[in-house]
Amino acid sequence: MGRKYSPESIEKNRQSNLAKNRKLSPEQIERLRRFNIGRKPSPEHIEKLKKLRMGRPLSEETKAKIRAKLVGRKRLPEHVEKTAKKRRGGTVSRSNKDKNW
């Protein structure tokens, strides 16, 4: 079942796919880099990326980097109180009351 392709068509498609999967030259990489500098992703794109990354386990190396960055960081007293209240099960504010922390 399905469509039968001629050997010529198969070879043509194969060559086309090989051309698409080629490595970029340093000049092409530089041109793409310059084009993308300063571009900001749209809010929709950011949401898609968040959904993609959500639930993905982090490597131990990545966890260590995050930990090293956060250790010794000073927090405002308001932030400490907000975090403590949230952990105790109290609501943080009216706007966040309905959120499931």
N, CA and C atoms as an extended XYZ file, in Angstrom:
303
Properties=species:S:1:pos:R:3:atomname:S:1:resname:S:1:resid:I:1 pbc="F F F"
N         0.835       -1.166        0.000 N   MET     1
C         0.000        0.000        0.000 CA  MET     1
C         0.888        1.241        0.000 C   MET     1
N         0.330        2.316       -0.363 N   GLY     2
C         1.080        3.562       -0.386 CA  GLY     2
C         1.604        3.851       -1.765 C   GLY     2
N         2.237        4.958       -1.895 N   ARG     3
C         2.711        5.419       -3.191 CA  ARG     3
C         4.091        4.840       -3.499 C   ARG     3
N         4.285        4.437       -4.742 N   LYS     4
C         5.586        3.922       -5.191 CA  LYS     4
C         6.331        5.055       -5.890 C   LYS     4
N         7.537        5.329       -5.416 N   TYR     5
C         8.335        6.387       -6.014 CA  TYR     5
C         9.372        5.783       -6.949 C   TYR     5
N         9.658        6.529       -8.028 N   SER     6
C        10.662        6.065       -8.985 CA  SER     6
C        12.048        6.223       -8.361 C   SER     6
N        13.014        5.453       -8.835 N   PRO     7
C        14.384        5.595       -8.315 CA  PRO     7
C        14.922        7.021       -8.479 C   PRO     7
N        14.518        7.699       -9.554 N   GLU     8
C        14.973        9.081       -9.768 CA  GLU     8
C        14.419       10.002       -8.679 C   GLU     8
N        13.143        9.829       -8.354 N   SER     9
C        12.525       10.662       -7.321 CA  SER     9
C        13.157       10.392       -5.954 C   SER     9
N        13.436        9.131       -5.669 N   ILE    10
C        14.051        8.768       -4.396 CA  ILE    10
C        15.414        9.425       -4.266 C   ILE    10
N        16.208        9.380       -5.332 N   GLU    11
C        17.541        9.979       -5.318 CA  GLU    11
C        17.458       11.502       -5.189 C   GLU    11
N        16.490       12.105       -5.888 N   LYS    12
C        16.309       13.555       -5.820 CA  LYS    12
C        15.950       13.984       -4.390 C   LYS    12
N        15.048       13.252       -3.737 N   ASN    13
C        14.664       13.561       -2.360 CA  ASN    13
C        15.839       13.347       -1.401 C   ASN    13
N        16.615       12.309       -1.644 N   ARG    14
C        17.757       12.029       -0.795 CA  ARG    14
C        18.777       13.169       -0.869 C   ARG    14
N        19.056       13.630       -2.083 N   GLN    15
C        20.007       14.733       -2.260 CA  GLN    15
C        19.482       16.014       -1.621 C   GLN    15
N        18.184       16.241       -1.725 N   SER    16
C        17.576       17.421       -1.124 CA  SER    16
C        17.708       17.391        0.391 C   SER    16
N        17.449       16.226        0.991 N   ASN    17
C        17.563       16.092        2.444 CA  ASN    17
C        19.010       16.214        2.901 C   ASN    17
N        19.945       15.707        2.121 N   LEU    18
C        21.354       15.840        2.473 CA  LEU    18
C        21.762       17.313        2.490 C   LEU    18
N        21.229       18.075        1.523 N   ALA    19
C        21.561       19.497        1.450 CA  ALA    19
C        20.978       20.249        2.636 C   ALA    19
N        19.806       19.840        3.104 N   LYS    20
C        19.166       20.522        4.237 CA  LYS    20
C        19.886       20.233        5.547 C   LYS    20
N        20.499       19.089        5.685 N   ASN    21
C        21.133       18.691        6.933 CA  ASN    21
C        22.623       18.997        6.977 C   ASN    21
N        23.084       19.893        6.144 N   ARG    22
C        24.513       20.188        6.099 CA  ARG    22
C        24.923       21.079        7.263 C   ARG    22
N        26.200       21.080        7.562 N   LYS    23
C        26.754       21.948        8.602 CA  LYS    23
C        26.858       23.362        8.052 C   LYS    23
N        26.653       24.347        8.939 N   LEU    24
C        26.770       25.736        8.519 CA  LEU    24
C        28.228       26.167        8.539 C   LEU    24
N        28.599       26.999        7.582 N   SER    25
C        29.958       27.519        7.547 CA  SER    25
C        30.094       28.613        8.607 C   SER    25
N        31.309       28.947        9.005 N   PRO    26
C        31.491       30.022        9.992 CA  PRO    26
C        30.879       31.355        9.545 C   PRO    26
N        30.916       31.631        8.247 N   GLU    27
C        30.325       32.874        7.738 CA  GLU    27
C        28.806       32.864        7.916 C   GLU    27
N        28.185       31.725        7.644 N   GLN    28
C        26.736       31.613        7.807 CA  GLN    28
C        26.347       31.740        9.281 C   GLN    28
N        27.130       31.128       10.151 N   ILE    29
C        26.866       31.213       11.589 CA  ILE    29
C        26.961       32.668       12.045 C   ILE    29
N        27.980       33.378       11.596 N   GLU    30
C        28.155       34.783       11.972 CA  GLU    30
C        27.005       35.643       11.459 C   GLU    30
N        26.561       35.393       10.237 N   ARG    31
C        25.448       36.155        9.666 CA  ARG    31
C        24.164       35.916       10.470 C   ARG    31
N        23.900       34.663       10.837 N   LEU    32
C        22.724       34.352       11.645 CA  LEU    32
C        22.834       34.964       13.039 C   LEU    32
N        24.026       34.944       13.608 N   ARG    33
C        24.243       35.518       14.933 CA  ARG    33
C        23.943       37.015       14.927 C   ARG    33
N        24.466       37.726       13.907 N   ARG    34
C        24.219       39.169       13.808 CA  ARG    34
C        22.737       39.465       13.608 C   ARG    34
N        22.064       38.628       12.838 N   PHE    35
C        20.636       38.842       12.568 CA  PHE    35
C        19.816       38.694       13.850 C   PHE    35
N        20.192       37.754       14.714 N   ASN    36
C        19.394       37.461       15.901 CA  ASN    36
C        19.751       38.294       17.124 C   ASN    36
N        20.819       39.070       17.065 N   ILE    37
C        21.205       39.892       18.210 CA  ILE    37
C        20.111       40.926       18.462 C   ILE    37
N        19.672       40.987       19.709 N   GLY    38
C        18.675       41.986       20.075 CA  GLY    38
C        17.233       41.588       19.816 C   GLY    38
N        17.004       40.465       19.184 N   ARG    39
C        15.632       40.021       18.931 CA  ARG    39
C        15.074       39.412       20.200 C   ARG    39
N        13.852       39.778       20.515 N   LYS    40
C        13.202       39.239       21.704 CA  LYS    40
C        12.111       38.274       21.261 C   LYS    40
N        12.019       37.125       21.920 N   PRO    41
C        10.955       36.182       21.554 CA  PRO    41
C         9.595       36.725       21.970 C   PRO    41
N         8.577       36.354       21.228 N   SER    42
C         7.219       36.802       21.532 CA  SER    42
C         6.734       36.112       22.809 C   SER    42
N         5.744       36.683       23.485 N   PRO    43
C         5.204       36.035       24.684 CA  PRO    43
C         4.687       34.623       24.410 C   PRO    43
N         4.108       34.412       23.227 N   GLU    44
C         3.617       33.078       22.878 CA  GLU    44
C         4.770       32.087       22.790 C   GLU    44
N         5.877       32.533       22.208 N   HIS    45
C         7.039       31.664       22.062 CA  HIS    45
C         7.639       31.335       23.437 C   HIS    45
N         7.667       32.324       24.311 N   ILE    46
C         8.182       32.111       25.659 CA  ILE    46
C         7.338       31.066       26.381 C   ILE    46
N         6.010       31.146       26.234 N   GLU    47
C         5.124       30.169       26.873 CA  GLU    47
C         5.374       28.761       26.336 C   GLU    47
N         5.583       28.647       25.027 N   LYS    48
C         5.872       27.337       24.435 CA  LYS    48
C         7.159       26.760       24.997 C   LYS    48
N         8.186       27.603       25.131 N   LEU    49
C         9.457       27.144       25.674 CA  LEU    49
C         9.307       26.712       27.130 C   LEU    49
N         8.508       27.461       27.910 N   LYS    50
C         8.282       27.093       29.309 CA  LYS    50
C         7.648       25.710       29.399 C   LYS    50
N         6.646       25.459       28.547 N   LYS    51
C         5.967       24.167       28.566 CA  LYS    51
C         6.912       23.040       28.161 C   LYS    51
N         7.805       23.327       27.221 N   LEU    52
C         8.775       22.323       26.785 CA  LEU    52
C         9.722       21.935       27.914 C   LEU    52
N        10.174       22.933       28.677 N   ARG    53
C        11.181       22.691       29.713 CA  ARG    53
C        10.591       22.196       31.026 C   ARG    53
N         9.294       22.408       31.228 N   MET    54
C         8.682       22.068       32.498 CA  MET    54
C         8.758       20.560       32.749 C   MET    54
N         9.192       20.189       33.932 N   GLY    55
C         9.257       18.785       34.300 CA  GLY    55
C        10.507       18.069       33.830 C   GLY    55
N        11.350       18.746       33.094 N   ARG    56
C        12.592       18.123       32.625 CA  ARG    56
C        13.588       18.070       33.778 C   ARG    56
N        14.137       16.901       34.073 N   PRO    57
C        15.062       16.817       35.207 CA  PRO    57
C        16.369       17.553       34.906 C   PRO    57
N        16.934       18.172       35.950 N   LEU    58
C        18.197       18.884       35.805 CA  LEU    58
C        19.344       17.956       36.169 C   LEU    58
N        20.475       18.141       35.501 N   SER    59
C        21.650       17.341       35.827 CA  SER    59
C        22.228       17.821       37.155 C   SER    59
N        23.029       16.984       37.772 N   GLU    60
C        23.646       17.351       39.041 CA  GLU    60
C        24.565       18.557       38.860 C   GLU    60
N        25.221       18.639       37.716 N   GLU    61
C        26.106       19.770       37.436 CA  GLU    61
C        25.309       21.067       37.384 C   GLU    61
N        24.150       21.043       36.725 N   THR    62
C        23.305       22.224       36.629 CA  THR    62
C        22.782       22.629       37.998 C   THR    62
N        22.367       21.635       38.803 N   LYS    63
C        21.882       21.926       40.152 CA  LYS    63
C        22.984       22.586       40.979 C   LYS    63
N        24.219       22.095       40.824 N   ALA    64
C        25.346       22.662       41.570 CA  ALA    64
C        25.590       24.111       41.163 C   ALA    64
N        25.459       24.408       39.880 N   LYS    65
C        25.654       25.782       39.405 CA  LYS    65
C        24.591       26.710       39.978 C   LYS    65
N        23.336       26.253       39.985 N   ILE    66
C        22.242       27.057       40.527 CA  ILE    66
C        22.468       27.288       42.018 C   ILE    66
N        22.842       26.229       42.725 N   ARG    67
C        23.084       26.310       44.163 CA  ARG    67
C        24.205       27.310       44.450 C   ARG    67
N        25.297       27.238       43.690 N   ALA    68
C        26.435       28.130       43.902 CA  ALA    68
C        26.033       29.586       43.670 C   ALA    68
N        25.164       29.807       42.729 N   LYS    69
C        24.718       31.168       42.416 CA  LYS    69
C        23.832       31.727       43.531 C   LYS    69
N        23.037       30.867       44.168 N   LEU    70
C        22.067       31.332       45.162 CA  LEU    70
C        22.609       31.363       46.589 C   LEU    70
N        23.660       30.611       46.872 N   VAL    71
C        24.193       30.553       48.236 CA  VAL    71
C        24.766       31.923       48.608 C   VAL    71
N        24.395       32.389       49.815 N   GLY    72
C        24.917       33.658       50.298 CA  GLY    72
C        24.181       34.866       49.766 C   GLY    72
N        23.128       34.663       49.035 N   ARG    73
C        22.376       35.765       48.454 CA  ARG    73
C        21.519       36.421       49.541 C   ARG    73
N        21.546       37.734       49.612 N   LYS    74
C        20.770       38.462       50.597 CA  LYS    74
C        19.366       38.708       50.046 C   LYS    74
N        18.373       38.472       50.900 N   ARG    75
C        16.983       38.709       50.499 CA  ARG    75
C        16.377       39.788       51.378 C   ARG    75
N        15.438       40.511       50.817 N   LEU    76
C        14.747       41.550       51.570 CA  LEU    76
C        13.876       40.909       52.641 C   LEU    76
N        13.680       41.593       53.766 N   PRO    77
C        12.839       41.039       54.834 CA  PRO    77
C        11.421       40.720       54.363 C   PRO    77
N        10.883       41.530       53.435 N   GLU    78
C         9.536       41.271       52.911 CA  GLU    78
C         9.495       39.925       52.178 C   GLU    78
N        10.550       39.649       51.444 N   HIS    79
C        10.605       38.405       50.690 CA  HIS    79
C        10.706       37.207       51.632 C   HIS    79
N        11.507       37.350       52.684 N   VAL    80
C        11.652       36.269       53.661 CA  VAL    80
C        10.307       35.984       54.318 C   VAL    80
N         9.595       37.050       54.700 N   GLU    81
C         8.290       36.886       55.342 CA  GLU    81
C         7.283       36.233       54.398 C   GLU    81
N         7.291       36.668       53.163 N   LYS    82
C         6.362       36.120       52.158 CA  LYS    82
C         6.616       34.619       51.970 C   LYS    82
N         7.882       34.245       51.863 N   THR    83
C         8.244       32.841       51.678 CA  THR    83
C         7.853       32.015       52.896 C   THR    83
N         8.117       32.551       54.085 N   ALA    84
C         7.784       31.823       55.311 CA  ALA    84
C         6.272       31.629       55.416 C   ALA    84
N         5.525       32.663       55.103 N   LYS    85
C         4.064       32.580       55.184 CA  LYS    85
C         3.534       31.547       54.200 C   LYS    85
N         4.121       31.536       53.029 N   LYS    86
C         3.691       30.580       52.000 CA  LYS    86
C         3.954       29.149       52.465 C   LYS    86
N         5.098       28.918       53.086 N   ARG    87
C         5.439       27.576       53.560 CA  ARG    87
C         4.558       27.119       54.716 C   ARG    87
N         4.125       28.078       55.525 N   ARG    88
C         3.243       27.742       56.643 CA  ARG    88
C         1.819       27.472       56.187 C   ARG    88
N         1.522       27.784       54.947 N   GLY    89
C         0.184       27.519       54.421 CA  GLY    89
C        -0.715       28.729       54.412 C   GLY    89
N        -0.202       29.876       54.804 N   GLY    90
C        -0.991       31.102       54.763 CA  GLY    90
C        -1.003       31.666       53.365 C   GLY    90
N        -1.962       32.530       53.105 N   THR    91
C        -2.005       33.160       51.788 CA  THR    91
C        -1.041       34.322       51.778 C   THR    91
N        -0.469       34.566       50.626 N   VAL    92
C         0.520       35.608       50.491 CA  VAL    92
C        -0.163       36.954       50.296 C   VAL    92
N        -1.103       37.011       49.403 N   SER    93
C        -1.854       38.236       49.169 CA  SER    93
C        -3.185       37.863       48.537 C   SER    93
N        -4.060       38.838       48.427 N   ARG    94
C        -5.371       38.555       47.846 CA  ARG    94
C        -5.264       38.107       46.399 C   ARG    94
N        -4.345       38.723       45.648 N   SER    95
C        -4.219       38.375       44.235 CA  SER    95
C        -3.719       36.935       44.062 C   SER    95
N        -2.949       36.431       45.016 N   ASN    96
C        -2.387       35.093       44.906 CA  ASN    96
C        -3.184       34.056       45.692 C   ASN    96
N        -4.283       34.479       46.265 N   LYS    97
C        -5.062       33.604       47.128 CA  LYS    97
C        -5.539       32.343       46.404 C   LYS    97
N        -5.952       32.498       45.140 N   ASP    98
C        -6.512       31.380       44.389 CA  ASP    98
C        -5.451       30.499       43.744 C   ASP    98
N        -4.214       30.938       43.760 N   LYS    99
C        -3.159       30.145       43.121 CA  LYS    99
C        -2.795       28.958       43.988 C   LYS    99
N        -2.485       27.875       43.345 N   ASN   100
C        -2.104       26.665       44.052 CA  ASN   100
C        -0.590       26.634       44.202 C   ASN   100
N        -0.084       27.034       45.340 N   TRP   101
C         1.354       27.053       45.573 CA  TRP   101
C         1.789       25.672       45.897 C   TRP   101
